[in-house]
């Protein structure tokens, strides 16, 4: 799988009933789930096959602002051309 910096710009975090979710591209959900876990931000991968939507539900105690920082770090380290994330 490859992921670009432009794709990372589309990620968003939402909150609902005290839970935080990172909406991620269906095709890169596994990669981003693994990346955040390696960074120490556990989450549950939630997939909706009917709509091909994916989100990561952040576990209790995981600070959404720190997750955004980790995703910004990933964005800064990505070249402008597609590359593969180390899993």
N, C-alpha and C positions, 0 to 999 in steps of 0.2 A: 504494500500500500504506500501511496505517496500523499503527502499533505503539503500545502503551500501556506505561506504567510497570509495571503488573501483569504484563504479558507478559515484560518484562525480568527480573522477579523470578524467573521460572522457569528462567532460563539456568543451566547448570552446566558446570564444567570437570572432565574426568576425565583420568587418565593411564594409559597402557597401553604397556608395553615401551619406555619412554623417550620416548613421544610424548604430547602433550597435545591434547585435543579439547574444543571448546565445542559442546555440544548446543544446537541452536537450533530454533525452530518452523519447520516446513516452509514455511509461507506467508511467512516473513520472512527466510529464509536468505540470499537475494541482498542484501537491505538491510543485514543485519548484517555480511555478508562485505565489502561495499563500505565500510561505516562503519569496521570495524577496519583495512582496508587504508589508508584515508585517514588514520587515526590512526598509521600506521607499524607496524602489526602484521600482517604478511602471513600468509595461511593458504590452505589448499586447501579448497574447498567440496566436501563429500562428500554425495551424495544417494542414498537408498535408496528408489526409487519404489514398490517392493512394500509397504513398511511406512510410507511417507511420513515417514521420519525424515531429519533433516539434521544434519550436524555440520561444524564447521570444524576442520581439522587444522592446528594452529599450526606454522609452519615452525621448524626448528631455530634456537635462539638467541632465540626470542620467549618472553619471561617471562610465564607464565600469570597471575602476580599483577598485572602491569601491564595485561594484557588485562582482568582483573576490574575494575581501577581505571577503565579506559576505559569499560567497560559501566556501572559505577556513575555515572560522569560523565554518560553518556547518560541513565540512569534519573533522575538529579537534574534534568536539563534537560527532561524530558518532562512536559507537562501531564497532568492526570488523565484527560482525554478523548483519544480517538484523534487522532493527527496523522500527517503524512507526514514521513519522514526525507528530508533533502536528499541526493540521490545524486550 
